[in-house]
Amino acid sequence: MKQKTTDLEVRLPAIPIPEAAEAAMQEIAGGMKLEKCHKCGCMQEALNGADRVFSRSEDSDLRALKPIIQTYKVRMEPIAYDCIGCKKCWGADATIQLANRFEDEVANSCSSGWSPNSTDASVVSIEKTSESLWTLQPGDYVIGNPNATVAVCTLSSRNLAAAVAKQAGDSVAIAGRCDTENIGVEKVVQNLIANSSIRWLILCGIEAQGHRTGDAFLRLEEHGVDAKMRVLESASWRPVLKNLTLMDVARFREQVEVINLIGVTDVDTIVQSVHDYAARPVSPLASFDNASALPLVEHIKAQTAKRLNLDPAGFFIVLPQPGTGLIVCEHYKNNGQLAHVIEGREAAPIISTAIERGFMTLLDHAAYLGRELVKAELALTSGILYEQDAPLKNLSSDDVPPDLTQNDRAQCSCGESLAKSR
């Protein structure tokens, strides 16, 4: 295998980069030079995809790249935006390069198109303004007049949907944003075909570079999909609609006309277009019900753990330090001997380090520690007190049982206080 040596600007020795990963790694390295990419969901998605690809690879040279990805992930900051429409999107381009060479692995890790900090990949905006009269997919969006004939998708523009919905009034049925060309498009299509009154979808706002969601909508209406549910002739990196049926697509193409205002962010211009199309007469269209076409997805009611299992790998004590702004996470063996101390200012790098180092062997323990670390981070940023295994609130000494030691609380691997289990 042809290899190229580069240091990728990380604090690691120069290592051989396999040709299959070279393009993706160069895109990631380029993005990590920019502070804005450290807060972007596109870069987080690329890092998650690369981590999955390299971890699962049977090629030792590819697996050797994982420490570099982990180093980059530690340098990431809390995600502030999913995509801000940069002319050059390093994260999206890296994901495209990964998909071109490792399609199956990247699809499994990134098909949602959203970072862990984001909401569902559906039509998204600021608030809900009224109750819907039709069945909608979960998500945050602005519902207007359910009998209106126009819907608005502002693509990656965040605040545009709420402004358009407010000014358009009863002329708009639903308005929101959509970043991703797979699950995002699916959710939009499902919400629109569930309301036979909607006949126009106005695409506006800034299109996410790399994802090309607007292009996926346009090509979906123009050409449809192939047998594998890939949107035909789309320039999007992965416009595969696995959660729609051919009947859904046919109904969307019959019912909805897509209006291309991509790039337009002026509210008055968009609202004028909404009014223009809302004034057009439409012929009645029968309602559409394709609920049985796809297998039913099991909806599970969340329940508390039925029993407590101590992790053979030990337990943790979480100690936020307001004076330094650090979260000190102490890892103990189950005999009470201190084994490791992890320090950081944010929950995500600490839990990632603990998982990467094998300090946990149970999923519920990982979930518990992640929850406690997030609480500790919130406590530091908000200035309130933190007490492990207690609700995040202002605590007094009366809230802590006198016979419950800090070690006792820490050993509860599923997050339920041992005081409650005694």
N, C-alpha and C positions, 0 to 999 in steps of 0.2 A: 504494500500500500504506500502510495506516495505520501510523504510527510513534509511539513514545513515547521521550522522552529521559530517561535515568537514568545515574548514574555507576557503579552496581552496586558501589560501595564498593571499587573497585580504583584503583590509582594510574595512571589513564589519564584523558584528557579525557572529558567527557560525550559520548556518541555516540548516534545514533538506533538504537533497538532495534526491528526489524521485529515486527509484531504476531504473526507465526507463532512467533517465538522468545521472546516476552515472558514467558509463563508459565514456561517451562523456565528461563530465565535468572534469574527472580526466585527460583525454588526453589533453584537453585545458589548464588545470592548469599546467600540466607538460611542455607543449610547452611555456607557458608564462614565465617560469623561464629562458628561453634562449633568449638572445638578438637577435639572427638570426631569430627567429620566429616572432619577433615584426615587421620585414620588409618583411615577406613572404606572398605571395598571398594564399598559402594553409591555413595558420592560419586565414587570413582575410575571406576566404571562409567558414571556420568552424564557425567563430564567426557570420557571416551573417546568416548561416543556423540555428545556435542555437537561434539567436535573433528571427528569423522568427517562429521557432517551438514554443518557449516559449511564444511569443506574441499571437499566435493564439490558444494556448491550452486552453481548458475549465477547466483544472486542476489548481487550485489556487497555489498548491505547485510548479508546473512547471512555472507558470507566475512569481512566486516570485524569480526565478533564473535570470530574465531579468536584474535587476540592476547589478548583477555580470558580465554578459556579456557586459553590457555597460561600466563598469569599465575597463574590459579588452580592449575593443575597443578604449577607450581613451588612453590607454597605447601603442597602436599600433603606429608605425612610418610610414612615406611614404613608400609604397611598392617598394622594390628595385628588387625583383625577384618573379616569379610565383612559381617556384619550383627549388631547386638546387640539387635534387637527394639525400637528406640525407638518411642514412641507416634507421633511424627512423624518420618518418614524423608525428609529433604530430598532425598537422592540418588535414592531409589526414585521419589519424586514427580516429580523432574525428568526421570527416564527415562520415566515414564508420559507426561508432557507432550510430550517429544520423540517418543515412539512414536505419540501421537495425531496429530501433525502431519507427521512424517517417518518413517512406519512402516518402509519398506523399508531405509533407511539405518541406522536404529537396530537393526533385527533383525540385519543383517550384522555389526555391531560388538559387540552385547551379548547375542546369543542364548545364549551359554554362561552368562551371569549371574555370572561370576567375574572377579575382578581378576587381574592378572598375578602377584600374590604368592600366590594361592590354589592349592589342588590341583584336580584334576578335579571337575566339578560332579556328583559322585556321592554315594552314601551315605558320610558322612565321620565318623570318630571318632578315637580316640587311638591305638589299636594293633590288631594282629591277634593273636588269642589261640590260634588253631589253624588247621590246614590245612582248606581247604574241600573238600567232596566233590562239588561241582557247579561248573560253569563260571560264573565271575563276571566282570563288567565291571571294568576297572581302577579302583582307588580305595583309600582307607583306610577300613577298617570293622572292627568286632569280629565275628568268626565264632564262634558258639556250637556248638550241636548241629545238624548238617545234617539230622537226621531230625525236628527239632522243627517244630511247626506255626505258631509265632508269630514274626513279625518286628517290630522296633521302629524307628520313625523319630522322632528327637527334634527335627526341624525345625531351627531356628537355634541351639538350645541346644548348646553345644560339649562340655562334659564329661559330660553326662547319659548318653550312650549307653554309655560304658565302665562307668559306675557301675551302670546297669541290667543290662547283660550280665553283669557280675561277680556281682551279687546274684541274678539270675534263674537262673544256671547252665544246666543242660541244657534248660530250658524255652524258651529263645530260640534261634532259628536264626541270626539276624543282627541287629545293631543299629548304627545310625549316624545321622548328621544329613543334612539336605538343605535347602539354601537356595533353590534356583531351581525355578520352575514349568515349565521347559521341559526342558533337558538333565538337570537334577537328577532330575526325575520320570521321565524316560526311563530313566536308569540304574537307579533303584530298581525300576521295572517289569520291566526286563530281568533283573535279578538275582532277583527273586521268581518270575517265571514259569519261570525256568530250574530251579527246585526245586519239584517238584509236591507236596512235603510241606508247604510253607508255605501256610496257609489264612487267616491273620489278619495284618493290618498295623495295629499300634497307633501312632496319631499322637499325640505328646505334645510337651512343651517349648513354647518361645515361637515363634510364627509370625513370620517376617520381614515387617515392615510394608511394604506396597507390593507385594512379591512374592506374598504370600498363597499360599505353596506348599501348605499344608495344605488350603486351599479347593480347589486344583487336584486334589489326590488325592480329596477327597470328591466333587467334581462328576464326576471321571473315572469313579469307580465307579457313581455314580448315573445319569449321563446319557451317558457315552461321549464320542465326538468327532464332528465333522462331516467332510465330505469333504476338507477342508484340514487335518485332524488338529488342529484347535483344540478344546480341551476345552469342551464345551457348558455355558453358563450359569456359567462360572467368573468370580469377581471378580478373579482374577490379571491382571497387566498384559499378559502375553504367554504364555499356556498353550498353545503350539503344539508338538506332539510330532513333529517332522520325521523323527526316527530310529526311530520305531516304525511298525508296520503296523497295519491294521485288525484283523488276526488277533491281533497282540500285545495290543491293547486288549481284544478280545473274550475272550481267554484270561485276562487279568488280572481282568476283571469277573466271569468265571465262577469263577475259582480263589480270589480273595482278597476277604475282607470287611474293609473299613476301619473301625477303631474310633476314634471321635473323643474323644481326651483332650487336645485342643489347649489349651494354657495350663497343664497340669498339669506341675509340675517336681519334685514330691515322689517320691523314688526308691521308697519303700515302697509308695505308692499305685500307681505304674506296675507294679512287680514283682508286686503282688497281682493286677492285671489280667492280666499275662502268665500267671501260674499258673492263673487262672480259665479263660482261653481254652485254655491248653495241656491242661487236663483234659477238655475237651469232645471227644466222639468225632467222627471225620470219616470220610466214605466215601472209598475209594481213588479216585485221580484219575490217569489216564494221563499219562505224561510228555509234554512239549510241545517240539517242535523246529521252529522257524520260521527257521532260519539262512539259508535260501535266498530268503526273501521280499524282503529288501532287497539292493541291489547290494553286492558284496563291497568292502570298503575295503582299499586297498593298504597293506600293512605294509612299511616300507622300513627296511633295516638302515643305521644311521648309519655313515658312512665319513669318513676324513680327506680333506682337500682334495688333489686330484691335482696341482695346480700353484699357484703363488703369483702373485697379480696385484697390482701396486702401484696404489693409487688415484690417478688423475690429480689429485684435489683435495688430495693431500698426505698427511702421516702425523702421528701423535700420539706424544707422550711424556707418560706419566702419572707424576706426582710427588706422592705423599701426604706431607703435612707433619705429623708427629706433634706438633710444638710448637704449632701453631695449630688442628689438627684439620681442616684444609682439604685437599682434593684439587686439585692444580694440574694442569690438562690443557693442554699446549702443542700447538698446531696449527702444523705447519711446511709450507711449500711443498716440493715434491720436490727443489728445488735447495738445500735446507737453510736457507732464510730463514724465521725465525719470523714467523708471520702473525697468530695470535690466541692468547690465553690465557683459558681458561675456569676459573673457580674455584667450588668448591662443597663441601659436606660430605657429599653423598650421590651415588651413582652415577646414579640415575634422572634428576635435573634436568640433570646435565652432558651425558649422552648425548642427552637431548631437545633441549638447546640446540644441540649439534653438528649434529644432524639438521635441526633447524628452520632453522639458518643455512646449510645446504648445504655443510658442511665435509667431507662424505663422498658418494661417488657409487656405491659398491659395497656390496651387501648383506653380503658376508662381512667387509668392513671395519667396518661398523656392529656386526655380531655380535662381532667381535674386540674393538673398543673397549668395548662394553658389558661383556664378560667381564672385561677388564682393570680397568675402573672398579669393578666389584663386588669384585674381588680387593683393590683398593686400599682400598675402604671397609671390608672385613673386616679388612684389616691394621691400619687405624687403630683400629677398635673392639676388636680382640683384642690389640693391642700387639706383633704379630709383624712381621717384616721383609717388605717388598714388593720384588720384582724383576720388571720387565716381561718377559713371555714365559716366565717360570719358574713352576714350581708354587708355590703359596702355602704356604710353610714357612719355618722358620728357616734362612737362607742364610749360608754363609760365603764368604770370598773365593775358596775353591777351587771353588765351584760356578759361577763366572762365567768363561768362556773369556777369556783375556787379549786376544785379537784382536777381540773382539766389543764394539763401542761401543754406547752407549745409542741413538744414532741408527740403527745397524744393526738393533737389536732392534725399534725403533719402526716401521720401514718395512715390517715383515712384516704385510701387511693381513689375513691369515687366522689370525694368532696362532701360527704355527709359527716357531720361531727360525730366523733366517737361518743360524745356525751349523749347523743340521741340513740346510739346503738347499744348502750349498756343496759 
